[in-house]
Amino acid sequence: MLELLEAMYPLHRTLVSDGTDEALRLLGDSLPPEASWATETYPPGTPVWTWTVPERYVVHEAYLAHEGGARIVDFADHPLHLVSYSEPVDATLTFDELAPHLHTAPHRPDAIPWEQKYYERSWGFCLPQSTFDALPRDGRYRAVIRSEFVTDPERGLRVGTALVHPAGGPDPAAGEFLVCAHIDHPAQANDDLSGVVTAAEVARRLVADPLPAGAMSVRFLFCPETIGSIAYLSHHEDLIDRLRGGVFCEMTGNDNTFVLQRSRQDDEAVDRIARAVLATRGEVREGAFRDVIVNDELIINGAGIDVPCVSISRWPYPEYHTSDDTPAIITEERLAEAADVVEEIVRTAAVNYVPRRTFRGPVFLSGHGLWVDWRTHPELNAAQDKIMLKLEGDRTLLDIAEEVGLPFADVRGFVDRLREAGLVVAEPAIPRPSR
């Protein structure tokens, strides 16, 4: 995971850029063929719900220099020196004229902040506070930005998807589970390349060890933040009704505890599953929808879509949105731990269903080879009758597990055996609409 992250990190990844396209190529190459990797392109200017796909941003040169002297900052040295999507400029300015176009991070005086003007035409440079403080106030400065906003339809906004089916192929009734991460943000490693490589690792694991037949398929969406998921879902509105839940992965590689941001529904299956999974990971923090950090879950779980979507991250971290957010703050151990968490959430959510009995009266368990020996599993043995009384088609497996106080895997294993014997039929676990 860290090797893939380090390969994508130096690329100039903005909303629509050659660097973002190359990152998607590297990501796709890292996935096995069974992940069904695909990319889609949306031409600049395309209406996507209430938004519009932005132009491709190409930077040929950008620097700030003392008039007739040395360069102070240069895009060629570090992409964060340029405010993303800055318009072209070539001007000689006084310090007072220049100052409104300069950005610093006073809380990290030796770091370059990351700033963007995606949806407004402006320009600017970013530099360490220490460099800014040393600039002569009586000098004159030359600001040069040679940038281009490309509207070629073939070079539009690109997103990447992977789709991993359970053993035996997709089950339309089961629906799909969505895992999302954003791939833009130039020269930022933890935000959110860590989430990208975490999600990609989960996809590889689901290919290597497929979900059981009848489970949900799992769709992975890798896209520029906000506009990417809007563009994708607006072009696939038929997909929305098939989505049963989602996880947004971000900032998973730094040295901090996990934080769960709950879904808009707040108590949907994916919330309860995520909480149970994270409870085994030591100290965990929680927050309500939009109370931790806002990202694409606002689209996935937002108006008109409303797929229950949690966010798994290690927010906050002090290097956020500065040049200090490098691969050096990330460890393979933290990435692997995050992949373990997301994988377990996905595997649990994807096999949750509503069991409905086909039998009358108590089941002759031993006659069907279904009796649980109290000597090997006393808790499940004691709960057998309670479980069978809850198979009325009004509860999911997760509901039943919580009500009888047993691990989800134990209840699912027992009910699956009833299902295999023809005593239970499975119905999809459709999420409740948000309040």
C-alpha positions as CSV (number, residue, x, y, z in Angstrom):
1,M,0.0,0.0,0.0
2,L,2.7,2.5,0.9
3,E,4.6,1.8,-2.3
4,L,1.5,2.6,-4.4
5,L,0.9,5.7,-2.3
6,E,4.5,6.9,-2.8
7,A,4.1,6.4,-6.6
8,M,1.0,8.6,-6.7
9,Y,2.1,11.2,-4.2
10,P,4.3,13.5,-6.4
11,L,1.7,13.8,-9.2
12,H,-0.1,17.1,-9.7
13,R,-3.5,15.8,-8.8
14,T,-6.2,18.4,-9.1
15,L,-9.9,18.0,-10.0
16,V,-9.1,17.5,-13.7
17,S,-5.5,17.1,-14.5
18,D,-2.9,14.9,-16.2
19,G,-1.6,14.0,-12.7
20,T,-5.0,12.7,-11.6
21,D,-5.3,10.6,-14.8
22,E,-1.9,9.1,-14.1
23,A,-2.8,8.3,-10.5
24,L,-5.9,6.5,-11.7
25,R,-3.7,4.5,-14.2
26,L,-1.3,3.5,-11.4
27,L,-4.3,2.5,-9.2
28,G,-5.9,0.5,-11.9
29,D,-2.7,-1.3,-12.7
30,S,-2.4,-2.3,-9.0
31,L,-5.7,-4.2,-9.1
32,P,-6.3,-7.8,-10.3
33,P,-8.3,-8.3,-13.5
34,E,-11.2,-9.7,-11.4
35,A,-11.7,-6.2,-9.9
36,S,-13.2,-5.1,-13.3
37,W,-11.3,-1.7,-13.2
38,A,-12.8,0.9,-15.5
39,T,-12.6,4.7,-15.9
40,E,-15.2,7.2,-17.2
41,T,-14.7,10.7,-18.6
42,Y,-17.1,13.6,-18.3
43,P,-16.5,16.6,-20.7
44,P,-15.9,20.0,-19.1
45,G,-19.0,22.1,-19.0
46,T,-21.3,19.0,-18.5
47,P,-24.2,19.7,-16.1
48,V,-24.2,17.2,-13.3
49,W,-27.2,17.9,-11.1
50,T,-26.7,21.5,-9.8
51,W,-22.9,21.5,-10.6
52,T,-20.8,21.7,-13.8
53,V,-17.8,19.7,-14.6
54,P,-14.7,22.0,-14.5
55,E,-12.0,22.4,-17.1
56,R,-8.8,20.5,-17.2
57,Y,-6.1,22.5,-15.4
58,V,-2.7,22.5,-17.0
59,V,0.3,24.5,-15.5
60,H,3.1,25.3,-17.8
61,E,5.0,27.6,-15.5
62,A,4.4,29.5,-12.3
63,Y,6.7,31.5,-10.1
64,L,7.1,34.5,-7.9
65,A,10.3,36.5,-8.0
66,H,11.9,39.7,-6.8
67,E,11.7,42.2,-9.7
68,G,14.8,41.4,-11.8
69,G,16.0,38.9,-9.2
70,A,15.8,35.5,-7.8
71,R,12.7,33.4,-7.6
72,I,11.0,33.2,-4.2
73,V,8.7,30.3,-5.0
74,D,8.4,28.1,-8.0
75,F,5.7,25.6,-9.0
76,A,8.5,23.4,-10.5
77,D,10.0,23.0,-7.0
78,H,6.7,22.2,-5.2
79,P,3.1,22.1,-6.6
80,L,1.7,23.6,-3.4
81,H,3.4,26.9,-4.2
82,L,0.6,27.6,-6.7
83,V,-3.0,28.0,-5.6
84,S,-4.8,25.2,-7.5
85,Y,-6.7,26.5,-10.5
86,S,-5.1,29.9,-10.5
87,E,-5.8,31.9,-13.6
88,P,-2.9,33.2,-15.9
89,V,-1.1,36.3,-14.7
90,D,2.1,38.2,-15.6
91,A,2.4,41.3,-13.4
92,T,4.8,43.4,-11.5
93,L,3.4,44.4,-8.2
94,T,4.2,46.2,-5.0
95,F,4.2,44.2,-1.8
96,D,0.8,45.7,-0.8
97,E,-0.6,44.7,-4.2
98,L,0.8,41.2,-3.9
99,A,0.0,40.4,-0.3
100,P,-3.7,39.5,-0.8
101,H,-2.5,36.8,-3.3
102,L,-0.1,35.2,-0.8
103,H,-1.1,32.3,1.6
104,T,0.7,30.9,4.6
105,A,0.1,28.5,7.4
106,P,1.0,30.4,10.6
107,H,0.5,27.3,12.8
108,R,3.3,25.5,10.8
109,P,5.6,28.4,9.9
110,D,8.0,26.3,7.8
111,A,5.4,24.5,5.8
112,I,3.6,25.4,2.5
113,P,-0.2,25.5,2.8
114,W,-2.5,24.0,0.2
115,E,-5.0,26.4,-1.2
116,Q,-7.4,26.1,-4.1
117,K,-9.8,28.2,-6.1
118,Y,-11.6,25.5,-8.0
119,Y,-14.8,27.3,-8.7
120,E,-13.8,31.0,-8.9
121,R,-11.3,32.8,-11.1
122,S,-8.5,34.1,-9.1
123,W,-4.8,33.4,-8.5
124,G,-2.2,33.1,-5.8
125,F,0.9,31.6,-4.4
126,C,1.6,29.7,-1.2
127,L,4.7,29.9,0.9
128,P,6.0,29.2,4.4
129,Q,5.2,31.9,6.9
130,S,9.0,32.2,7.6
131,T,9.6,33.1,3.9
132,F,6.6,35.5,3.9
133,D,7.9,37.3,7.0
134,A,11.3,37.8,5.3
135,L,9.9,39.5,2.2
136,P,10.9,43.2,1.8
137,R,7.9,45.4,2.2
138,D,9.4,48.1,-0.1
139,G,10.3,45.8,-2.9
140,R,8.6,45.0,-6.2
141,Y,7.7,41.5,-7.3
142,R,6.9,39.7,-10.5
143,A,4.1,37.2,-10.5
144,V,4.0,34.8,-13.4
145,I,1.5,32.0,-13.9
146,R,1.2,30.4,-17.3
147,S,-1.8,28.1,-16.9
148,E,-4.4,26.8,-19.2
149,F,-8.1,25.7,-18.8
150,V,-8.7,23.0,-21.3
151,T,-12.2,22.2,-22.5
152,D,-11.4,19.3,-24.9
153,P,-14.2,16.8,-24.3
154,E,-11.7,13.9,-24.5
155,R,-9.7,15.4,-21.6
156,G,-12.5,15.8,-19.1
157,L,-12.9,14.8,-15.5
158,R,-12.1,11.1,-14.9
159,V,-13.1,8.7,-12.2
160,G,-12.1,5.1,-11.6
161,T,-14.3,2.2,-10.5
162,A,-13.8,-1.4,-9.5
163,L,-16.6,-3.9,-9.0
164,V,-16.1,-7.1,-7.1
165,H,-18.8,-9.7,-7.1
166,P,-19.4,-12.5,-4.6
167,A,-18.8,-16.2,-5.5
168,G,-21.1,-17.3,-8.2
169,G,-21.6,-13.8,-9.6
170,P,-23.9,-10.8,-8.7
171,D,-27.2,-11.3,-7.0
172,P,-29.5,-8.4,-8.1
173,A,-31.7,-8.8,-5.1
174,A,-28.8,-8.4,-2.7
175,G,-27.7,-5.0,-4.2
176,E,-24.3,-3.4,-3.8
177,F,-22.2,-1.8,-1.1
178,L,-20.1,1.3,-2.0
179,V,-16.5,2.1,-0.8
180,C,-15.3,5.5,-1.8
181,A,-12.1,7.6,-1.6
182,H,-10.9,10.7,-3.3
183,I,-7.7,10.7,-5.4
184,D,-7.0,14.4,-5.9
185,H,-5.2,17.0,-3.7
186,P,-1.7,17.7,-5.1
187,A,1.3,16.7,-2.8
188,Q,-1.0,15.4,-0.1
189,A,-0.3,11.9,1.1
190,N,-2.6,11.2,4.0
191,D,-5.4,13.3,2.5
192,D,-6.4,11.2,0.8
193,L,-4.1,8.8,-0.9
194,S,-4.1,6.8,2.3
195,G,-7.8,6.2,1.9
196,V,-7.3,5.3,-1.8
197,V,-4.7,2.6,-1.1
198,T,-6.8,1.4,1.9
199,A,-9.8,0.9,-0.3
200,A,-7.7,-0.7,-3.1
201,E,-6.3,-3.2,-0.7
202,V,-9.9,-4.1,0.4
203,A,-10.7,-4.7,-3.3
204,R,-7.7,-7.0,-3.7
205,R,-8.7,-9.0,-0.6
206,L,-12.3,-9.4,-1.8
207,V,-11.0,-10.8,-5.1
208,A,-8.6,-13.2,-3.3
209,D,-11.2,-14.3,-0.8
210,P,-14.7,-13.7,-2.4
211,L,-17.8,-13.0,-0.5
212,P,-20.2,-16.0,-0.3
213,A,-22.8,-16.5,-3.0
214,G,-25.9,-14.3,-2.5
215,A,-23.9,-11.5,-0.8
216,M,-23.8,-8.0,-2.1
217,S,-21.4,-6.9,-4.8
218,V,-18.9,-4.3,-3.7
219,R,-18.4,-1.2,-5.8
220,F,-15.3,1.0,-5.3
221,L,-15.3,4.6,-6.5
222,F,-12.1,6.6,-6.8
223,C,-12.6,10.2,-7.8
224,P,-11.8,13.9,-7.3
225,E,-13.5,15.1,-4.2
226,T,-17.2,16.1,-4.4
227,I,-17.4,16.8,-8.1
228,G,-16.2,13.3,-8.9
229,S,-18.9,11.5,-7.0
230,I,-21.5,14.0,-8.1
231,A,-20.6,13.4,-11.8
232,Y,-20.5,9.6,-11.4
233,L,-23.8,9.2,-9.6
234,S,-25.6,11.7,-11.8
235,H,-24.6,9.6,-14.8
236,H,-25.7,6.4,-12.9
237,E,-28.9,7.3,-11.2
238,D,-30.1,3.7,-11.7
239,L,-27.3,2.6,-9.4
240,I,-28.6,4.6,-6.4
241,D,-31.5,2.2,-5.6
242,R,-29.1,-0.8,-5.7
243,L,-26.8,0.7,-3.1
244,R,-27.4,-0.6,0.5
245,G,-24.7,1.3,2.3
246,G,-21.3,2.8,2.0
247,V,-18.0,3.6,3.7
248,F,-15.8,6.6,2.9
249,C,-12.1,6.0,3.6
250,E,-9.9,8.9,4.3
251,M,-6.8,9.9,6.3
252,T,-6.1,6.3,7.4
253,G,-2.3,6.2,7.5
254,N,-1.3,8.7,10.2
255,D,-0.6,7.8,13.8
256,N,-3.9,8.5,15.5
257,T,-6.8,6.5,16.8
258,F,-9.8,5.7,14.5
259,V,-12.8,8.0,14.3
260,L,-16.2,6.9,13.1
261,Q,-18.4,9.5,11.5
262,R,-21.9,8.0,11.6
263,S,-24.3,8.1,8.7
264,R,-27.1,10.6,8.3
265,Q,-29.6,8.0,9.5
266,D,-27.3,7.6,12.5
267,D,-28.5,4.1,13.5
268,E,-28.6,2.2,10.3
269,A,-27.0,-1.2,9.9
270,V,-23.7,0.2,8.6
271,D,-23.4,2.4,11.7
272,R,-23.9,-0.5,14.1
273,I,-21.6,-2.7,12.1
274,A,-18.8,-0.1,12.1
275,R,-19.2,0.6,15.8
276,A,-19.0,-3.1,16.6
277,V,-15.9,-3.6,14.4
278,L,-14.1,-0.6,15.8
279,A,-14.9,-1.6,19.4
280,T,-12.3,-4.3,19.0
281,R,-9.6,-1.7,18.0
282,G,-8.9,0.0,21.3
283,E,-9.7,3.7,21.8
284,V,-12.2,4.9,19.2
285,R,-13.9,8.2,18.7
286,E,-17.3,8.9,17.2
287,G,-19.1,11.8,15.7
288,A,-22.5,12.4,14.0
289,F,-22.9,12.9,10.3
290,R,-20.9,16.0,9.1
291,D,-19.5,16.6,12.7
292,V,-16.1,15.0,12.1
293,I,-14.9,16.1,8.6
294,V,-17.1,16.6,5.6
295,N,-16.3,14.7,2.4
296,D,-18.0,12.7,-0.3
297,E,-20.3,11.0,2.2
298,L,-22.2,14.3,2.0
299,I,-23.1,13.4,-1.6
300,I,-23.6,9.6,-1.1
301,N,-25.7,10.1,2.0
302,G,-27.2,13.5,0.9
303,A,-30.3,14.8,-0.6
304,G,-31.9,12.7,-3.3
305,I,-29.4,9.8,-2.8
306,D,-29.3,9.1,0.9
307,V,-27.4,5.9,0.9
308,P,-26.3,5.3,4.6
309,C,-22.6,6.0,4.5
310,V,-20.1,6.2,7.4
311,S,-16.6,7.6,7.3
312,I,-13.6,5.9,8.7
313,S,-10.5,8.1,9.3
314,R,-7.8,9.0,11.8
315,W,-8.7,12.7,11.8
316,P,-7.3,15.1,12.9
317,Y,-3.6,15.4,12.2
318,P,-1.3,18.5,12.4
319,E,0.1,18.2,8.9
320,Y,-3.3,18.5,7.3
321,H,-3.4,20.7,4.1
322,T,0.3,21.5,4.2
323,S,3.5,20.4,2.6
324,D,4.2,18.4,5.7
325,D,1.5,15.9,4.7
326,T,4.0,13.5,3.1
327,P,4.5,9.7,3.0
328,A,6.8,10.1,6.0
329,I,3.8,10.5,8.4
330,I,2.3,7.3,7.1
331,T,3.1,3.7,8.0
332,E,2.2,0.4,6.4
333,E,1.0,-0.8,9.8
334,R,-1.6,1.9,10.1
335,L,-2.8,1.4,6.5
336,A,-3.1,-2.3,7.0
337,E,-5.1,-1.8,10.2
338,A,-7.5,0.5,8.4
339,A,-7.9,-2.1,5.6
340,D,-8.7,-4.7,8.2
341,V,-11.4,-2.4,9.6
342,V,-13.0,-1.5,6.3
343,E,-12.8,-5.1,5.1
344,E,-14.6,-6.4,8.2
345,I,-17.3,-3.7,7.8
346,V,-17.8,-4.6,4.2
347,R,-17.9,-8.3,4.7
348,T,-20.4,-8.0,7.5
349,A,-22.7,-5.5,5.7
350,A,-22.5,-7.5,2.4
351,V,-23.8,-10.7,4.0
352,N,-26.5,-9.2,6.1
353,Y,-30.1,-10.1,5.0
354,V,-33.6,-10.5,6.3
355,P,-34.4,-14.2,7.1
356,R,-38.0,-15.4,6.7
357,R,-39.0,-18.8,8.0
358,T,-40.7,-21.4,5.8
359,F,-41.4,-23.8,8.6
360,R,-44.2,-24.1,11.2
361,G,-43.7,-25.1,14.8
362,P,-40.3,-25.8,16.4
363,V,-37.7,-27.2,13.9
364,F,-36.5,-30.8,14.5
365,L,-32.9,-29.5,14.6
366,S,-31.1,-32.8,15.3
367,G,-33.3,-34.5,12.6
368,H,-31.9,-32.0,10.1
369,G,-28.4,-32.0,11.4
370,L,-28.8,-28.5,12.8
371,W,-28.6,-28.9,16.5
372,V,-25.8,-26.9,18.2
373,D,-23.9,-28.9,20.8
374,W,-24.1,-27.1,24.2
375,R,-20.7,-28.6,25.1
376,T,-18.9,-26.8,22.2
377,H,-21.0,-23.7,21.9
378,P,-23.2,-23.2,25.0
379,E,-24.2,-19.6,24.1
380,L,-25.5,-20.5,20.7
381,N,-27.1,-23.6,22.0
382,A,-29.0,-21.5,24.5
383,A,-30.1,-19.0,21.9
384,Q,-31.3,-21.5,19.2
385,D,-35.0,-21.2,20.1
386,K,-34.8,-17.4,20.5
387,I,-33.2,-17.1,17.1
388,M,-35.9,-19.2,15.4
389,L,-38.6,-17.2,17.0
390,K,-37.2,-14.1,15.3
391,L,-37.3,-15.4,11.7
392,E,-40.5,-13.6,10.8
393,G,-39.1,-11.5,8.0
394,D,-39.1,-8.3,10.1
395,R,-35.5,-8.3,11.3
396,T,-32.1,-8.6,9.7
397,L,-29.4,-10.9,10.9
398,L,-27.7,-8.0,12.5
399,D,-30.9,-7.1,14.4
400,I,-31.2,-10.7,15.6
401,A,-27.6,-10.9,16.7
402,E,-27.9,-7.7,18.7
403,E,-31.2,-8.9,20.3
404,V,-29.8,-12.3,21.4
405,G,-26.4,-10.9,22.4
406,L,-24.3,-13.0,20.1
407,P,-21.7,-12.2,17.6
408,F,-23.0,-11.5,14.1
409,A,-20.9,-14.3,12.6
410,D,-22.4,-16.9,15.0
411,V,-26.0,-16.0,14.2
412,R,-25.4,-15.8,10.5
413,G,-23.7,-19.2,10.5
414,F,-26.6,-20.8,12.3
415,V,-29.3,-19.1,10.1
416,D,-27.3,-19.9,6.9
417,R,-27.5,-23.6,7.9
418,L,-31.3,-23.3,8.2
419,R,-31.3,-21.5,4.9
420,E,-29.3,-24.3,3.2
421,A,-31.8,-26.8,4.6
422,G,-34.7,-24.9,2.9
423,L,-36.1,-23.7,6.3
424,V,-35.4,-20.0,5.7
425,V,-35.5,-17.8,2.7
426,A,-33.3,-14.6,2.4
427,E,-34.7,-11.2,1.6
428,P,-32.6,-8.1,1.0
429,A,-31.8,-5.8,3.9
430,I,-33.1,-2.5,2.4
431,P,-31.9,0.6,4.4
432,R,-34.5,2.7,6.1
433,P,-34.9,6.3,4.6
434,S,-33.3,9.0,6.6
435,R,-35.4,10.9,9.1
